[in-house]
Amino acid sequence: TVENVGQLQHTFEITNRGDEPLNIEKIRKCCGATITLLDDKRVVPPGESAYISTKLNLKTRKGKLRKSIYVVSNAKNQKYFPLRFEGEVVAAAASPEEVVTNDVVEYKGTNNLKHAEVEDLEPVIIDYFYEPGCPECLKVKKQIMPVLEERFDTFYVLNRYDVGITTNVILLAQYQKELGIDDNESVSMYVDYQHAFNGFTAIKKGLFDRMDQSVAERMESGWKAPKPIRIPEGELGDMKVVSDRVKGFTGIAVILAGLADGINPCAVATLVFLMSVLMITQRREGRRVLLIGIPYIVASFVTYTALGFGLLRALHLMEGLETVRAIIEWLLLAMLVVFAVLSFRDAFRFSKSGKASDVTLQLPDKTKKLIHKVIRGNVRGDNITQSRTSLPPRRREGWQGERRGWELVIAGLIVGVLVTALESVCTGQVYVPTLALMIKEGQGTSRVWRYLLTYNVMFVMPLVVVFTLVYFGMRTEALVEWSKRNVVVSKCLLGVLFIVLALLMVLL
């Protein structure tokens, strides 16, 4: 029993009774405590001691008190052990002070500690249910999470559950059912499947004390792991099957969307012009087609992936703003429906007239002319030719060797970057909704990255095929004829794809 005089001070002595050095790696303080490792003695030789001075704030505290400071050491089997305050705080005390503290921790050669007999400490399980963008969730992120990490790093596992995902809502309902909770706060935390903290105020008031107790309980002999709360298989039922199938369809949709983006009329029109310019080069030397083609494909892949990464980052930031996220999702859904209707209308009108002017979803004329200028100026070598003809005859001859090859490589890279960026005005019709679908599915960063790379691999596959055919002698006329024959089919496929993407955005 100790009188509440505002602050309790105590110095713990840690004595190494073993025959190997004891390294004090970290000291985790409890709530309301200030700690100092005297002389900063982090390595304790055999037979020597280290001292930890503690000051515990007792203001507003009354009744039973149990506080633990955790020391992380290099002990092979006993990495964690507590230094503990146990007792009772009273308003006034006539009795002598009695604070039960474990003053000396023995460190033996077998790495067994006097009072801590566990081989390792199981982490405390924290299940965190939140809704992106809610004010209380942002408070938890800014005020609770940093303190939690600072004080209990390596002592807990945090499972995050976005309640915007249906299965997570069902899991939250199961927690509330088993623990008898009626409150419906926008943010909540559950510690070890047993202790609930609903709302920011409850989390701030009780989470850290509960963490102190949960870690201390793990130090006791006979501690048993808590029983997890799970969604009953029967209750989840067909919903899990549907969810798994939808996620599977998302992967397929990403592959098909990337391929459709690569062969949509916007990209094909540019390919036709590029091939017509390349044919001039191919007549002189097929190797030069590769010197332009390969860098062009690489630059196109890198540029489109970089654009996608930037858009993903923007969409991720928007995810934290609930109202903005909802507006964007509805806008994208409306755009997908409009694009689907326009694609089917383009297919119908082109099938009747065969005129490119009847196609609505295509590159603007100004963008087309700018792309043509970029291709002519770099691939055909107009700029290069002018610079070469201004040189003396002998130096002009020297440009025919490896330097000319490097010029073509650089030209391919430049054209790939510029053309891909300009084309994105049109190809973004498919790209942006697909990226939004990746985010909405609620998968981890690694899966989103795989989706992004898969999409872009499929996007450049038509380029690989066309450059290969041109290298082996394909004529531009054949490509032009093929593109005209497949405008209707490609437009119909794009319309179907837009509808599929819209349905997936609704289902996820």
C-alpha angles and dihedrals in degrees: 000000000000132000114242099246094155099261138038119206127196138158119218120208118212112195123192106220094172134086098247130069116268113220118205101208103172140356118209113202125211126234112293095012132120117200135193127184101216114235086359087265102175097158114059114193119214112287094016132103139224124207128217115196114207134189117192119198109225098180113132089007122125135163129010115016128195119164130164134197112201123218119201111207139173092253107138097219101019106046096154130044133163133234102207141205113199128171145075131294116215132184092240130001130200091175122086118271114266119180116169107221131162095235100178127040113194117216110199130189090256089059091242116143122214097242105015114072103163116112092217137354120251110224120250110252115231118184110197120197115191145153116228111248099015112137095234091048089055090051090052090050094050102035108025107033097057092050092045091053094044096050103032106027110152089013098085146037118220118207113194121207121187106209088208085080113080098223090054091053089054091050091050090051089052091053091050091047096050095043095042096241122162099174116106106200124168091238131031141165129207120198118207091343089284112071119064128200112185119192131004095280093055092045093050093046101045114015100083095046089049090051090052090052095044093052090045091051089056089058092059122092114251094029112156127205114252119254111254122238112232137173108260110249093232093051093051088049120148093352092079090050091050091047092051091048092049090052089050090051089051091062091048091046091053091052093047092044092053092049093045090049090054094052101034114125092256091061095036093055090055091046091054092054092044091051092049089057092043091054089070090055093044092058090060100041130347091207089069090060087064092046088059100029101054096048089044092055093045092048091047092051095047094045095048091045091050091050089050092049091052092049091048091053090050092049090048090054091049089052090073091057104071098194094045091046091052092049092050092048092051092046092051091047090052091046091052091053091048092047090050092052093046092048092054090045091050090051092051096046095045091049088057101042107018088216121136089213089069091063112095101186101065140103115292114253093246091054091048092053091048091051091049090051092051092049095046093046095051111023098041089042101233092148093043093048092053092052092047096050090055090062126089114268095255094050089043089060091052090063091068094077134061093325090064089052091053089049090058092048091051090045090053091051093047094047092046093054097043098041093047092050092048093044091054087078086073105023090052087080087080100025101058097049090046091052090049089052090053090055095043093054087071098227127150125271094260093057093046089052090051090050091050094050092044091052093052094045088056090045093060096040093090088052090053091050095047095046090049092051092048091049090055093049109276112161124230090235091064092052092048091050092048092050092051093048092051102044092096094045094046092048092051091048090050090051091052090047092052090052092049091050090049092051092049091051089053095046098046 
